[in-house]
Amino acid sequence: MKRQIVINTRSMTAGLSGVQRYVGELRTRLAGKLQAISPMRPLQGIKGHVWEQCLLPGKIRSRLLWSPANTGPLLCQNQVVTVHDVAALDHPEWFTPKFSAWYRFMVPCLIRSARSVIAVSEFTKQRLVETTGASPTKIRVIPNGVDERFRCCAPDASEAIRARLDIPSARYVLSLGTLEPRKNLRGQLDAWSKCVERLPTDTWLIVAGRTGQSHVFAEAEVSRVPARVHFLGFVPDGELPMLYAGALAFLYPSIYEGFGLPALEAMAAGTVPIVSNSTALPEVVGDGALTVDPYKSESIADAIVSLVTNQQMRHELSRRAIRRAQSFNWENTAAMTWEVLCQANA
């Protein structure tokens, strides 16, 4: 290699999400090989973009930069960029006008100028090619991994997590994700209202996740909450493995996903996800999940009833889910990413 490689860690000043988990997992595994550069204090919105576009290039000089979180400085051509999704290009209505306008300008320019691009799924690669005109040969697909923390757990561990988080029942369906429009919370609640009377009376829907950042996402208010729904709000990262493992099913019929890491984490914990039959989710879950039309609440409701009431189906799909999840790990993701970085830095 010519010089040390620099990683742009501006994204780590935001709250934990799939993108931040990706950056954190790979940064840990590539420790000692990368020099991290980030703002001296957390910078969100336009201040963060100004730092990235105007100040970061001067800190890089001639070294290779890896920007692992969808965005990077347009003036830096000696750069590898990881793209997790192009939702702002495909669905600008989900974001604030300023945010979507910036990304619709920035992403195509960034992809054209970067030395190499990493996409986390074949779906994301396809959408990059179609929305930016990038050559497919410029884009390498490297899927996310799943940490070994996510695995089946003993009943007493599940009981402990329920007590700590004040979950009202041992039998619950889990919904997890940032509460933003594309996560389809309205559709999930509508589906729950259609099936709750067909479920045992001790079965609840547990909804966990923080609201989307106000400067990014358009509002996605939920006006009507059906029976036996409990909102947890933000759940600390350390509690997630047991929360997944204790669920009867994981509800994730998202309208748009560039990968869908929560579905993979649930599978690794032995919990069967119900996911959308579109975007990157079928590519990730394989035969370890039930797929539904995210726009048809009846389809989602039927899948919930099937998993909750059919124990034999649930156990068979759980076995497939665990097997499927074993094909994803962060060590492989880090090794393939390092290969791309070395090639770009040769």
Secondary structure, 3 states (H helix, E strand, C coil): CCCCEEEECHHHHCCCCHHHHHHHHHHHHCCCCEEEECCCCCCCHHHHHHHHHHHHHHHHCCCCEEECCCCCCCCCCCEEEEECCCHHHHCHHHECHHHHHHHHHHHHHHHHHCCEEEECCHHHHHHHHHHHCCCHHHEEECCCCCCCCCCCCCHHHHHHHHHHHCCCCCEEEEEECCECHHHCHHHHHHHHHHHHHHCCCCEEEEEECCECCCCCECCCCCCCCCCCEEEEECCCHHHHHHHHHCCCEEEECCCCCCCCHHHHHHHHCCCCEEEECCCCHHHHHCCCCEEECCCCHHHHHHHHHHHHHCHHHHHHHHHHHHHHHCCCCHHHHHHHHHHHHHHHHC
